[in-house]
Amino acid sequence: MDAFEGWPADATAFLAEIAADNTREFWTQHRHRHATAVHPPMRALAAELEPEFGPVRVLRPFVNLRFRPGAPPYRTDAGGVASTAGGCPLAVVLSPAGLSVSAGHRSFDGGQLRRYRAAVDAPVGAELAQLLTELDGYALEPGRPLTGNPRGFRADHPRIALLRRSGLQLIRSRPAGSGSRRASP
């Protein structure tokens, strides 16, 4: 496998074009661009990340319409996903807008949500709140927080904003074409 050297300019151009014309006809005529400009660099990046983050699953370009009826048939981004030993998802995504990396759960399942709220309510929750205010260059994915209070918590809880969250995911993005050809957020 070749070393990751970044994506050619045609990668983001192709992703923008497939977003504008997400049809079988466009894909059939231009799939070779995905096969040269998008997929090989993503595979090379996944191979370089694997020693540090474990296996990285490269996302396929097709959307499974059985689970998402009405969705466009082709992905308008390219990415890879890994997991920490504790199960925290880590992702890298190239889109027409640029490159993003993320860590965390966009949406917790029921058990995760209960454990998260218990941790936020405990003294360690104050440490989490402090860490989140000190992040430089990372954004907290807004998600869809509760408008009311979670059951068992009052509106004057010092970390009510964190308790209202249904997931916790950090994202860092770089616009397309910024910096060097080698993507390293």
Helices and strands as residue ranges (DSSP letters): H 9-20, H 24-33, I 34-38, H 39-53, E 57-58, E 78-83, E 89-95, E 98-105, H 110-121, H 123-133, E 139-140, H 160-163, E 168-175
